[in-house]
Amino acid sequence: MVFRSAFLRKTRAPDTRSAKRQEPGTTRPKNHESDSMTKRRRNRAITFSLLAAGCLLGGMTHTVALASSSPTAKASAENVRIKLGTRGGNKTWRGAVGDQVTIAFTKAGKDQTFTGALTSVRTAGRSSIIEVANAEGKKVFLTNDIKSITSVQGDTQTDDAKLEKVDGTSSGQSANGRMPADVSMENKTPSNHKWGFPTEPKNGNTDLPKVFFLPIEGGVGDGTRHNEMKQIGEIADQYGPGQIIVLKVKSPGGLVAEADRISETLLDLGTRHTMVAWIQSAISAAAYTSLHCRQIYFMKTGNLGSATMFAGQTAISGATLDAWVKKFGDMAVEHGHSRELVEAMITNGQLCSYDPGDDENPPQIYGTLEGEIILSNDEQNLTINATDAVACGFAAGIADNEEELAALLGLPHWYETTDDGRKIHENWQKTLKAANLELPSLGRKAQGQLGMTNDPLRNLSRRLDAVNKLIRWSKKLGDHTSMMVQLPPLEALEGAKKNLEEEFRRARSQQ
């Protein structure tokens, strides 16, 4: 079976959103909410837009330059409000840029703290990225990773002054008495690989996870396979658990059988590492692949969805469809995503809408049309764009390049521990290109339709040589890729070889 999508027909373009919103004074089908409820949702949408604009402005203005004479000098006060995630009990810290704070967080399973001046606050999807600096260096935090923020009374007066933390340790120490890696190590100049990215953080912080990057491009079964994902996972495993593996996804979908192999691989890797999907285009089986990552980010023009499954030329139905919808939804829920959202990507009968969140309330996704923004009605299945993916809470942010993605991941800048993932992708794409160039002519030669002469024995020899090359390609590509490039099954090729060898022996014996 294969995934196939009516992608161009069913993608909801970003500039048509207004056409799908409920107009004042009209009634949305299958929704009987009161006029007052409609007005409240409309007011929330206006509030959300204003807050979004405020967040953007805040992200631009909350960064301050500390005095060059002292990295912890008092900055001009600018009031900020930082809302923590579930690790921080969803509490809100209020203060100002320039305040001295102690950040409590967990890294590699150990509770740690870091004290310094709050230098920057900027938005990153539904979270915020904050920077804290002291005399020795700077540390970047994602609010989802913070357990608490505590204001520290008293300011530093000179470079040599020591801040006393609320847990009794000095500003240069963590709670366990050790110097945090950000401030205890001398700055290093990390080496760069051939793609130009550093291989480690420029400040030499060994507390940060290793980062591995794998582009996956092409159909699921040929360009997008479990093999390459398994390889990058094995490389990450050499550095121990807790690393980050980023999959940059650009795929139109493909074979269900290969999607199942990918599922097994990613479920295994997800038990040890942080799996991140960075979406350029994830259609059909590639959408299912992306759901195995707890963290999903989009490029500005990214899209994901339209996951209809076909058996031959016919879309599946009945019990088979029900089982697939459940499997798709279960995978989403297991990795923290909305069942209602992803099930609407499979069949027209699944409805989906959402209410945007605001500063006090998270976004809400519905499996009905009661939400303010309609994503999928009963005439379409869903392919979600970047704007809606972030607004409804499905994606954690939008990044168009590695540096923007690094900020969303809470990294000080983009780095890749090795360039093996890019090499793996590059080498496999070269292999695919060579196969697509060579296989058509080999197929014609194997059937005696190309390169034949007036010598029957020589013709059989050439056909046999072509079949042997096809067999080597089949073993190199694997069963699913061979199917995608329309190469006959290995068993059929080996049978053809046996028949040609027998025919060759008979022809030679008759000479």
N, C-alpha and C positions, 0 to 999 in steps of 0.2 A: 504494500500500500504506500501511497505517497500523499504528502500534503500538497494542496494546490490552492491558490488564493485568487479571488477576484479583486486583487489589490488596487488597481487603478480605479476600479469602479466604486470601491467601498471605503477608500481612505477619506476621512473627513478633513478637508483642507483647513488650515488655520484661519483663513480669512472668511470662512462661512459660519463661524461660531454664532454670530448674531442672528443668523437665520434660524438657528435651532433653539434659541431661547424662547421662553414663553412670553408673548406680548401681553402687556397689561390689558385687563378686561376680557381676555379670551380664556378658554378652558383647554387644558392639555389633555389629550386622550389618555384614558386609563388613570386619571389623577383627579381627585375630587377635593383637593385642599381648599380651604377658605381663602377669601380675598385678603384677609389680614395675614395669613401665613405667607401668601405670595408676596405681599408687601414687605414682610420681614426678611424673606430670602433676597428680594431685590435690594433692600437696604444693606444686607450683609455683603452682597456683591459689590456695592458702591464702596462700603467700608474696606473690603478686601483690596480693591483697586488702589484706594488712597493709602492703605497700609503698605502695599507692595511698593508704591512710589516712595513712601517714607523710608522703607528698608533700603531701597536702592540709594537714596540720598544719604542715609546713614552709613551705608557701606563705603561711600565716597568720602564722607567727612569725619568718620570716627578714627581714621588713622592719623596719628600724630608723630612728629619727629621729636625724639628726645634730644635734650641739649647735648652737644658733642662733647662737652667736658665731663658729662656723667651719664652713663646709660640708664641710670635710675633716677634722673632728675625729675622734678615735679612737672608734669605736663599741664597744659591749660585744661581746666575742668570742663568736661562735656558729658552731660548726663546720658547714661545708657541703661538699658534693661536687658538682661541676658536670661533667657528661659532655658533651663536644663532639660535633658531627656529623661528617660525612665530610670537610668542609673542615678540621676540626681533627684529622683522623686518628683519630677516635673515642676520643681520649685523655680522661682524667679529671683535673681540677684539684681539689686539696683545699686548703682554707683556712678562713677564717672571715669572717663578715659584719663589715665594718669594715676588712678588710685593704686595703692599697694595692696595686693591680694595674694592669698594662698590658694592654689588649685590642688584639690585632692582628686586623684585619678588612679585607675588600675592599668598596669602595663605588664604583659607577659605573666598574668596571674598574681602580680604583687601590687599591693597598695603603695602608692608613692605620692609625694607632694612637691610642689614647685612654687616659690615665692618670688614676686617681682612686681614691676609696674605694668598695669594694663595699658598696652600701647595701641591695640587695634581691635575693632569688632566689625565683622562683615558677614552678610548673609550667605548661606550656601544651601539652597533649596529650603527644606523645612527646618534646617539646623542653622547654627552660626559658627563661624570660625573666629577664635580669639587668639591674640598674641600677647604673651607676657614676657617681659625682659628684665634682667637684673645686670649687675656689673660684669658678669661673666658671659652672658649670652642671651639668646631668645628661644622660647619654646612656643609651638603652635598647638592649639587644642581644638577639637571638634566638640561642640557642646554635648553631643550624644555620649561622649566618652568620659565626661566629667562627673564626679560624685558630689562635689560641693565646691563653692567659691566662698571664701571667707575674707572679709576686709581686715587689713592689718592696721592697727593704730600706730600713728607716728610715721614720719617720712625720713628718708635718708638725707643727710646733710652734706656728705662728701663721698668720694669714691670709696673710702675705707670704712665708712659706716656700715654696721651690720644690722639687718632687720631681724627682729625676733618673731618667729612664726608662732601661731597659736598652739602648735604641738610642742613648743619649747626648743625646736632646733633652729639653727641659723639659716639665713636665706640661701646659703650655698649647699645645704644638706637636704637629703630626703628624710622621710620619717624614720627610715631604718638606719640613719646615721651615715649613709654613703652619699657621695656627691652625685647628683644627676649627671647622666652622660652628656647632656647639652653643655654643662658648665665645667665639667671636670676634665674634658679632653681638649687638647689643643686643636685648633682648626686644621683640617687637612685639605689638600687639593686632590679630590678623587679623580681617577682616570676616567676617560670617556671612551665609549665604544664607537663603532663605525657610524652609527646613526647620530652621534653627537651628544648623547645624554650621559650625564655622570653616572657612575656605577654605585655611588653611595651618597648620603647627605653631605653637603659641603662643610657642615660643622662637625662632621665625624661622630654624630650621635648614634651609638650602637644600640640604643633602646628602640629605635624605629624599626619596623618590620622591613624585610627585604621585599622588593617589588619585582614581579615578573610579568611580562607583557606578551600576549599572543594575539595577533590579528587572525581572525577566522573569516574567510572570504570565499563565496561561491556556494553552490548547492550543498545541502546536507547529504553527504554520501560521496561527494568528490572533493570540493574545496573545503568543506566543513566536515571534519571527521573526529572521532574519539581518539584516534591515534596520536595526533599532534597535542591534544589536551592532556593525554596521559604522559607524553614526553615532558611537557613543561611542568607537570605535577611532580614527576620524578626528580627533575632538577631542583624544584623548590624544596622537596623533601630533604635534599642534602643539607639544607640550612636549618632543619628542624621545623616543628609546627609553628603556626601563627604568622605565616608570610601572606603577602597579598598577591593574588593572581588576577590580572586584568585581561578579560576577553573583549577585544574590539570586534563587534559583530556587524558584518555586512553580508547578508545571505537571504536569498529568496525562498528558502525552504528546500524540501526534498524528501528523502526516504524515511518512512516511519521506523524501519528496522535499524537504520543508523542512528536515528534520534534516540532509540532505546539504548543503544550502546553508549552514546554520549551521556545519557541520563545516569547510567551505572558509574561512568567515570567521574562525572561531576559530583554525584552524591558522595562518592568516596573521598574526593579531594576536599569537599566541604566539611568533612569531619576534622580536618587538620588545618585548613587555611581559609583566609577570607577571600571568597569568590566575588568578583566584580564584573558586571556586564556593562560595557560602554557601547551604546546603541547608535549605529549609523543607519542600519535597516535590518530588522529582524522579523521576517515574514514567515508565517506558517511554522514549519518544524524548527526554524531558528528562534521563533518566539518561545516555543516550548523549551528550547535549550537555555534561553536567557532567564527563564523563571527559576532555574536552579541556583541563581545568584541572589543572595539576600540584598546586595547593594546594586541598584540599577541606575545608571546615568544615561542621559540622551545627548546627542549632538543637536544643534538647533533645528536641523532638518530631519532629525531621526524619526523613525516610525517603527511600530511593533504591533503584530497581530495577524488577523485574517488567516486563521489556522484550520481551514476546512480540510478534512481527510477524504481522499478518493480511493476507491478500489477500481482500478482501470480508469474508465471515463465517468464513473458514477459516484456521486457523493455518498458516503456511508449514511445509514439511517437505522432506526430501530434500536435494538439492544446494543449493537456495536457502537452507534453514536452516543448512546447514554453512557456507556462505559468510558468512552474517550473523553467526553465532557467532564465526567467525574475525575478521571485521571489527571486531566489538565488542571482542574480546580484544586485537587488535593496537593499537587506539586506547588501551586501558587501559595496556598495556605501554609504549607510546611516551611516555606522560605519567607513568610511575612508579607505576602501580597494578597490582594483582594480576590476572592473566588468569583464574586459577581462580575468584576471587571474582565477577568480572563475568560470566563465561560462565554461572555458575549462575543469573543473573538472567533468562536467556532461555528455557530449556527445562527440563522436569522431569528429564531424563536426566543433567543436570550436577550432581554432588555437591559439597558444600563444607563445610569445618569449619576450626577454627583452635585453636591453643594460645595463650593469652594470654602476653605477654612479662613479663619481670621486670627487675630492675635490671641483670642481666648479659646477658640474652638478649632479642632482639627477638621480637615476635609471629611466629608461623608459620602461614601459610594453606595448606590442602591441598585438592586436587581430589578428595578421598575423604572418608570419614567417620572417619578415624583421629584427628582432632583432638579436644580435650576439649570444645569447644563446637561443636555442630552448627548450621550456618546453613541448609543446604538438603539435603533427602534426595531420593529418587527419586520422591516424590509431590508435590513443590512446586518452584516457582522462587522465587528469592530477592528479597525486599525487605528491605534491611538498615536497622536503626534506629541512632540516634546512639550508643548505648552500645556496641554491637558494632562499629560503624564505627571508633570510636576504639580500642577494645580490640584489634582485629585489625590496626590500623595503616593502614587504608584512609583514615581521616580524621585530620587533624592536631589537631583539638580541637573543643570545643563552645562556641558563643557564642549568646546569646539577644538581644543588642543590639549596636549598633555599637561601643560602648566595649569590650565584651568581645572583639569581633573585632579591634579595634585592638591589644589586648594580645597576641593570638595572632600577629598579623602583625608584631610587634616595633615598633609605632608608639607614640610617647609618649601619644597620645590619638587619638580619631577626628577626622579632618578630610576634607573633600572639596574638591578644587581648584576644581571648578565644580559647580553643581547641574543641569547639562545632562542627565545620565542620568535623574534623577528627572523632569525636565520632559518628556524624550522619552517615558518610560513613561506619565506622566500624560496627555499629549496623545494618545498612541495608544490608551489605554484609553477616553478620551472619544470618539475616532473610532469604535471598535468598538461602544461603547454606542449611539451615534447610528445606526450601520448596523443593528444588531439591532432597534432601535425602528422604523426607517423601511422597511427592506427588505420585510417581510411585506406591508404595505399597498401598496407600489409593485408588488410581484409580482401582487397581485390586480387592481390597476388595469390593469396591462399586459395581463392576460388578459381584461379586460372584466367582472370579477366585483365591482367596487367603484366607486362614484361615477358610474355610467352614467345617461343620461337617455333621453328618447324621440327625441332628435335623433341619427341615425346618424353624421353628419359630426362633430358635437361629441364623440361617443363615441370615434371614431377619433383625433381630435386629443388627447383625454385619454390614450388608450392610448399614443399615440406619445410624448407628454410623459413618461409613466411609464417607457417603455423608455429614453428618452434619459437620465433620471436614473439608471436602473440601469446604463447604460453608464458614466456618470461614476463611480458607486460602484465598478464593476469595475476601472476604471483606477486609482482611488485605493487600493483594497484590495490589488490584485495577485492573481495567479492562485491561489496557495495559500490566502490568506485568503478569497477569494471561494468557493472550494470548501468551506472549513470553515463558512462562514455560509450555505451552500446557495444561492449565487447562480449562475445559469447561466454557462457559459463566455462570454468576451467575443465570440468568433466567433458563438455562437448568438444573443446579444443583437443584434449588428450585423445578422445575417440577419433577425431579427424586425423590426428597424427598417426595413430595406429593403422587406420585405413590406408593412408598415403604410403606409409612404410611398406605395407603388404603389396600395394599396387606397384610400388617402385621395384620390389624384389621380383615380382612376376614379369614386369617389363624388361628388367635386366637379364633375367634367365632366358628370355625369348630372343635375345640378340645373338 
